[in-house]
Amino acid sequence: MTRSRIFLFGGIILAGLLLFIFWGNKSPQPGPAAENVNLQPIEEAYERILQSSITAVNGEQLLEGALRGMTATLRDPYSTYFSKTEAIAHHESLADERVGVGIEVMEKDGRFIVVSPLKEGPAEKAGVQPFDEIVQVDDVKMDGKSFGELLSSIRGKEGTNVKLVVYREREDKHYTFTMIRQSMEVITVKSKKLEQEEKSIGVVEISVFGEKTAEEWKKQTQKLIKEGIDGLLIDVRSNPGGYLGSVQQIASSLLEPNKVFTYMQDPEGVLEPLTVATEKETDYVKKMRNLPVVLLQNSGSASASEVLAGAIQGNDRGIIAGTTSFGKGTVQETWKLSNGGEVKLSSHRWLTPERKWIHGKGIKVDLEVEQPALFELRVNPATSTSELGDFNEDVAYAQKVLNAFGEDSLREDGFFDGQTKQAVVTFMHKRGKSSSGKMDIDFYTVLHQEISKFQADKANDKQAQMAIGYLFHVLK
């Protein structure tokens, strides 16, 4: 079994992300229990199931089930087994380029719903729309397939064709789109400059700590330094984590040489400090290390994002604003298996520079700012029409949104009562739309449009507005 790289990633969006940092050169050694255990019962069960079970199953399926069962026994949500297909997707999750058709998809009730096509991507150009259900890829129907199998079917070699068959519920029609797979660059760092009363700050958003995030960070911050800024706002809200190496390089541009940005603790409790990389004393580095810093986080900021927040807070390098972070304080490593799969295990804890373990607690903020519920709400594509008397998650989601828009004081348990029906009618009428009071595709389309409009208005981003205002106040 080959040992792979170490990674930090919150289990919020994807299964896992590799890290490029090793500490120590020891290979893992099996403990006494592993050496003495009798594996013969597993072989006996394997043979007996194949010979005697009335359920159709093959040896590969049994092996996959056994591997998943072993990691499930750990009762650790971050330790898991990846099949060969899942392992490939796992490695691609932080690649700087991905080959595909450019769509964000979510699985709901066994159906694969398009959340949104990437702007100017192959899917958007072909005509794929939000809320389309993917029912077939090439000649393979997706009924009963896993999310990993769907992704594997859509991905492929750059320049090759792929055919998607989608069902569009609001038109009750199936559409077939043929498109060419293309390589799409993944941008993980964006920046902008804000000015106020002869002072300026740089706002840098990091969506995930990917393969080239540190390079993107340096490029964006060098640009801001050249333009002239007096303060820096780092936005890692809803950043689920990523490569620890990227965090180290970013921290190295903010902290003084030899500063500890995190500690790693092995299963025996031994702590090892990780220090920032040595940076040449350029004008860029000097200015970066002296800028007032605010890091903005929320409950979706996890793992590697929390390492950066802890490094800044623990070294008194800046303040943390927003809300308490997710609270993932473990580090995972992956080992390759002979069948092409991988096993991912939690192998270390990470601690802040103050030697605090934030697992299950999160990084506390210095400046707490709650965000409007609508601003952080993700689109939830409905899979069916709901009406008076129904009880389901789609109704509960809509009730929550309607309450956030101030339509009425509705229940939010998912039961479609008379008050909910009237709120649907009122909501639609206020926007010039007719309504029968049902939560149908027309209702959900308008609902999602209103959510997008609210989120696009930066004035509704109370956390960012507060953090920006604080920085400008400090600079006066």
C-alpha positions in Angstrom: 0.0 0.0 0.0 1.5 3.3 -1.1 1.3 6.3 1.1 0.1 9.4 -0.6 -0.1 13.1 0.4 -1.6 14.8 3.4 -4.6 17.1 3.2 -6.9 19.4 5.1 -10.4 19.7 3.9 -13.8 20.3 5.5 -16.3 17.6 4.5 -18.8 20.2 3.3 -18.6 20.1 -0.4 -16.2 17.4 -1.8 -14.6 14.3 -0.4 -11.0 15.4 0.1 -8.1 17.5 -1.1 -4.4 16.6 -1.1 -1.6 18.5 0.7 2.0 18.9 -0.4 3.5 18.9 3.2 5.1 15.9 4.9 6.5 15.9 8.4 8.9 13.1 9.2 9.9 10.3 6.8 8.5 7.4 8.8 6.3 4.9 7.0 3.3 3.8 8.9 3.9 0.5 10.7 1.1 -2.0 11.6 0.3 -2.3 15.3 0.3 -5.6 17.1 -3.4 -6.0 16.7 -3.1 -5.7 12.9 -0.3 -8.2 12.8 -2.1 -10.9 14.8 -5.7 -10.6 13.5 -7.1 -13.6 11.7 -8.3 -12.5 8.2 -9.6 -16.0 7.3 -13.3 -15.2 8.3 -13.3 -12.4 5.7 -12.2 -14.9 3.0 -14.7 -17.4 4.2 -17.6 -14.9 4.1 -16.4 -13.7 0.6 -16.6 -17.3 -0.8 -19.8 -18.1 1.0 -21.7 -15.0 -0.3 -20.6 -15.6 -3.9 -21.7 -19.3 -3.7 -24.9 -19.1 -1.7 -26.5 -15.6 -1.8 -29.7 -15.2 -3.9 -28.7 -11.6 -4.4 -26.7 -11.0 -7.5 -23.2 -9.7 -6.6 -19.7 -10.0 -7.9 -16.4 -10.2 -6.1 -15.4 -6.6 -6.9 -18.6 -5.3 -5.2 -17.9 -7.4 -2.1 -14.4 -6.1 -1.9 -15.7 -2.5 -2.2 -18.2 -3.1 0.5 -15.6 -4.6 2.8 -13.3 -1.6 2.3 -16.1 0.8 3.0 -17.1 -1.1 6.1 -13.6 -1.0 7.6 -13.4 2.8 7.3 -17.0 3.2 8.5 -16.1 1.3 11.7 -13.8 4.2 12.6 -16.9 6.4 13.0 -14.9 9.3 11.6 -16.7 11.3 8.9 -13.3 12.3 7.4 -12.0 8.7 7.1 -13.3 6.9 4.1 -12.6 4.6 1.2 -12.5 5.9 -2.4 -13.1 3.6 -5.4 -10.9 4.1 -8.4 -13.5 6.4 -10.0 -14.0 8.4 -6.7 -10.2 8.6 -6.2 -9.8 10.3 -9.6 -12.5 12.8 -8.8 -10.9 13.4 -5.4 -7.6 14.3 -7.0 -9.2 16.5 -9.6 -11.1 18.5 -7.0 -8.3 21.0 -6.5 -6.6 20.8 -9.9 -5.9 24.2 -11.4 -7.6 23.0 -14.6 -10.5 20.7 -15.1 -11.8 19.0 -18.3 -15.6 18.9 -18.6 -18.6 20.8 -19.8 -18.9 23.4 -17.1 -22.0 22.7 -14.9 -22.6 22.6 -11.2 -24.8 19.6 -10.3 -26.4 18.5 -7.1 -28.0 15.1 -6.2 -31.4 15.3 -4.7 -33.7 12.3 -4.1 -31.6 10.2 -6.5 -31.9 12.8 -9.3 -29.1 14.9 -10.7 -30.2 18.5 -11.0 -28.3 21.3 -12.7 -27.7 24.1 -10.2 -26.2 26.4 -12.8 -24.0 26.1 -16.0 -20.7 27.9 -15.9 -20.8 31.2 -17.8 -19.5 30.8 -21.4 -18.9 27.1 -20.7 -19.9 24.3 -23.2 -23.1 23.5 -21.3 -24.3 27.0 -21.2 -23.5 27.5 -24.9 -25.3 24.3 -25.8 -28.5 25.4 -24.0 -28.4 23.6 -20.6 -30.4 25.5 -18.0 -30.7 25.6 -14.2 -33.1 23.0 -12.8 -32.6 20.7 -15.8 -32.4 17.0 -14.7 -29.6 15.0 -16.2 -31.2 11.6 -17.1 -28.6 10.3 -19.6 -25.0 10.8 -20.5 -24.1 9.5 -24.0 -25.9 6.1 -24.1 -25.8 5.5 -20.3 -29.0 6.2 -18.4 -28.3 7.8 -15.0 -31.1 6.1 -13.1 -29.6 4.3 -10.1 -26.1 5.7 -10.7 -24.0 7.3 -8.0 -22.9 11.0 -8.1 -19.3 9.8 -8.7 -20.5 7.7 -11.7 -22.3 10.7 -13.2 -19.1 12.9 -12.9 -17.0 10.1 -14.4 -19.4 9.9 -17.3 -19.4 13.6 -18.0 -15.6 14.0 -17.7 -13.3 12.8 -20.4 -10.5 13.7 -22.7 -10.3 17.4 -23.8 -11.8 17.9 -27.3 -14.0 14.8 -27.2 -17.8 14.9 -27.6 -20.3 14.1 -24.8 -24.1 14.0 -25.1 -26.4 15.0 -22.3 -30.1 14.2 -22.2 -32.0 16.4 -19.7 -35.5 16.6 -18.6 -36.9 20.1 -18.3 -39.9 19.8 -15.9 -41.4 23.2 -16.5 -41.8 22.3 -20.2 -42.4 18.6 -19.6 -39.8 17.9 -22.3 -36.6 16.0 -22.8 -33.7 17.8 -24.6 -30.5 16.3 -26.0 -27.3 18.5 -26.0 -24.1 17.5 -27.7 -21.0 19.4 -26.6 -17.3 19.3 -26.7 -15.4 18.7 -23.5 -12.9 21.5 -22.8 -10.3 22.4 -20.2 -11.5 25.2 -17.9 -9.1 27.1 -15.6 -10.1 27.2 -12.0 -9.6 30.6 -10.4 -9.4 30.4 -6.6 -8.3 34.0 -5.8 -10.0 37.2 -6.7 -9.2 40.8 -5.6 -10.4 44.3 -5.8 -9.3 47.7 -4.4 -11.7 49.9 -2.4 -11.1 53.6 -1.7 -12.5 55.9 0.9 -11.4 59.3 2.1 -7.9 59.1 0.6 -7.4 55.6 2.0 -7.6 52.3 0.2 -7.8 48.7 1.1 -7.4 45.4 -0.9 -10.1 42.8 -0.7 -8.9 39.3 -1.5 -11.4 36.4 -1.8 -10.0 32.8 -1.6 -12.6 30.2 -2.5 -10.5 27.2 -1.9 -6.8 26.4 -1.2 -6.0 24.7 -4.5 -2.8 23.7 -6.3 -2.0 27.2 -7.5 -3.8 29.3 -4.9 -0.5 30.5 -3.4 0.6 31.7 -6.9 -2.7 33.4 -7.5 -2.5 35.0 -4.0 1.0 36.4 -4.7 -0.1 37.7 -8.2 -3.2 39.4 -6.8 -1.5 40.9 -3.7 1.5 42.1 -5.7 -1.0 43.9 -8.0 -2.7 45.5 -5.0 0.6 46.6 -3.4 1.7 48.1 -6.7 -1.6 50.1 -6.9 -1.1 51.2 -3.4 -3.2 49.9 -0.5 -3.3 50.7 3.2 -5.0 47.6 4.6 -6.0 44.1 3.6 -9.3 42.2 4.0 -9.0 38.4 3.4 -12.3 36.7 2.7 -12.4 32.9 3.3 -16.1 32.6 3.9 -17.5 29.2 2.8 -13.9 28.1 1.9 -13.9 24.4 2.8 -10.1 24.0 2.9 -7.5 22.5 0.7 -3.7 22.3 0.5 -1.8 23.1 3.6 1.2 24.1 1.5 -0.9 26.9 0.0 -1.8 28.1 3.5 1.9 28.0 4.5 2.9 30.2 1.6 0.2 32.7 2.2 1.0 32.9 5.9 4.6 33.4 5.0 3.8 36.6 3.2 2.0 37.9 6.3 4.0 36.7 9.2 7.6 37.4 10.3 10.2 34.7 9.6 10.2 31.5 11.7 6.8 32.2 13.2 4.7 29.0 13.9 1.5 29.0 11.9 0.2 25.6 13.2 1.2 22.6 15.2 0.7 19.0 14.1 0.0 16.3 16.7 0.5 12.6 15.9 -1.5 9.7 17.4 1.0 9.5 20.3 0.4 13.1 21.2 3.8 14.4 19.9 3.6 18.0 18.7 5.5 19.3 15.8 5.6 23.0 15.0 5.2 24.1 11.4 6.8 27.5 10.6 6.3 29.8 7.8 8.6 29.6 4.8 11.6 31.9 4.5 10.8 34.9 2.2 13.3 37.2 0.6 13.0 40.7 2.2 11.5 42.4 -0.9 9.5 45.6 -0.8 6.4 43.5 -1.4 7.1 41.2 1.6 7.9 44.2 3.9 4.7 46.0 2.9 2.6 42.8 3.2 3.9 42.1 6.7 3.0 45.6 7.9 -0.5 46.0 6.4 -3.4 46.0 8.9 -5.3 42.7 8.3 -8.9 41.5 8.8 -9.8 37.9 7.9 -13.5 37.4 7.2 -14.9 33.9 7.9 -18.3 32.1 8.5 -19.5 28.7 9.6 -18.6 27.4 6.2 -14.9 28.3 6.6 -13.2 24.9 7.4 -10.0 23.1 7.9 -7.2 24.9 5.9 -9.2 28.1 6.1 -9.2 27.7 9.9 -5.4 27.1 9.9 -4.9 30.5 8.2 -7.4 32.2 10.6 -5.6 30.6 13.6 -2.2 31.7 12.3 -3.3 35.3 12.0 -5.1 35.3 15.3 -2.5 33.3 17.2 0.3 35.6 16.1 -1.6 38.8 16.7 -1.3 39.6 13.0 -4.9 40.8 12.6 -8.5 40.4 13.7 -11.0 37.8 12.7 -14.5 39.0 11.7 -17.8 37.3 10.8 -19.0 34.2 12.7 -17.4 31.2 14.3 -15.8 28.8 11.8 -16.8 25.2 11.1 -14.4 23.5 13.5 -12.4 20.8 11.7 -9.2 20.1 13.6 -8.0 16.9 12.0 -5.6 16.2 9.1 -6.1 13.3 6.7 -3.6 11.3 4.6 -4.4 9.1 1.7 -2.9 5.7 0.8 -3.2 4.2 -2.7 -4.5 0.6 -2.9 -3.6 -2.0 -5.5 -7.2 -1.9 -7.0 -6.7 1.8 -8.0 -8.8 3.0 -5.0 -7.5 4.9 -2.0 -8.1 4.9 1.7 -8.2 8.3 3.5 -7.6 8.4 7.2 -7.4 11.0 9.9 -3.8 10.7 11.0 -3.1 13.9 12.9 -4.7 16.8 14.8 -3.7 20.3 14.0 -3.5 23.0 16.7 -3.3 26.8 16.5 -0.1 28.6 17.4 -1.5 28.9 20.9 -1.7 25.1 20.9 -5.5 25.1 20.9 -7.5 22.3 19.3 -10.5 23.8 17.6 -12.2 20.6 16.5 -16.0 20.8 17.0 -15.5 24.4 18.4 -14.2 26.5 15.5 -12.2 29.7 15.5 -13.9 32.4 17.5 -14.1 35.8 16.0 -12.9 39.1 17.4 -15.7 41.0 15.6 -18.9 39.1 15.3 -21.3 40.0 12.5 -24.3 37.9 11.7 -25.3 37.7 8.0 -28.9 38.0 6.7 -30.3 34.5 6.2 -31.0 35.1 2.5 -27.4 36.1 1.8 -26.0 32.7 2.7 -28.8 30.6 1.3 -27.9 28.1 -1.4 -30.3 27.4 -4.3 -32.3 24.3 -3.6 -33.7 23.0 -6.9 -37.2 21.5 -6.2 -37.9 18.1 -7.7 -41.7 18.2 -7.6 -44.8 20.4 -7.3 -46.2 20.9 -3.8 -49.7 22.0 -2.8 -52.1 22.3 0.1 -51.6 19.3 2.5 -48.2 18.2 1.3 -45.3 17.7 3.7 -41.7 17.7 2.4 -38.3 19.4 2.5 -39.0 21.5 -0.6 -41.9 23.2 1.2 -39.8 23.7 4.3 -37.1 25.4 2.2 -39.6 27.7 0.5 -41.2 28.6 3.8 -37.8 29.6 5.2 -37.2 31.8 2.1 -40.6 33.4 2.2 -40.1 34.2 5.9 -36.8 35.8 5.1 -38.4 37.9 2.4 -40.9 39.0 5.1 -44.0 37.7 3.3 -45.5 36.2 6.5 -44.7 34.5 9.8 -44.9 31.0 8.3 -44.2 27.6 9.9 -41.0 26.1 8.6 -41.6 22.4 9.2 -42.5 21.6 5.6 -46.3 21.2 6.1 -48.1 23.1 3.3 -51.0 24.8 5.2 -53.5 27.5 4.1 -51.2 30.3 5.4 -48.3 29.0 3.3 -50.6 28.9 0.2 -51.6 32.5 0.7 -48.0 33.5 1.2 -47.1 31.9 -2.2 -49.9 33.8 -3.9 -48.9 37.1 -2.3 -45.2 36.6 -3.1 -45.9 35.9 -6.8 -48.5 38.8 -7.1 -46.0 41.3 -5.7 -43.7 40.4 -8.6 -46.4 40.6 -11.3 -46.9 36.9 -11.6 -50.1 34.9 -11.4 -50.3 32.0 -9.1 -52.7 29.2 -8.1 -51.0 28.9 -4.7 -48.9 25.8 -5.7 -45.2 25.6 -5.3 -44.5 24.7 -8.9 -41.6 25.3 -11.3 -42.8 28.8 -12.0 -42.8 29.7 -8.3 -39.4 28.2 -7.7 -37.9 30.0 -10.7 -39.1 33.4 -9.4 -38.0 32.5 -5.9 -34.5 31.7 -7.0 -34.3 34.8 -9.2 -35.2 36.9 -6.1 -32.6 35.1 -4.0 -29.9 35.7 -6.7 -30.9 39.4 -6.9 -30.6 39.8 -3.1 -27.2 38.2 -3.0 -25.9 40.2 -5.9 -26.5 43.4 -4.0 -23.3 44.0 -2.0 -25.2 46.3 0.4 -26.8 43.1 1.7 -23.5 41.6 2.6 -23.5 42.9 6.2 -20.3 41.0 7.2 -18.2 42.4 4.4 -19.6 45.9 4.9 -18.7 45.7 8.6 -15.2 44.4 8.0 -14.5 47.0 5.4 -15.9 49.8 7.6 -13.7 48.5 10.5 -10.6 48.6 8.3 -11.2 52.1 7.1 -11.8 53.2 10.7 -8.5 51.7 11.8 -6.7 53.6 8.9 -8.1 57.0 9.9 
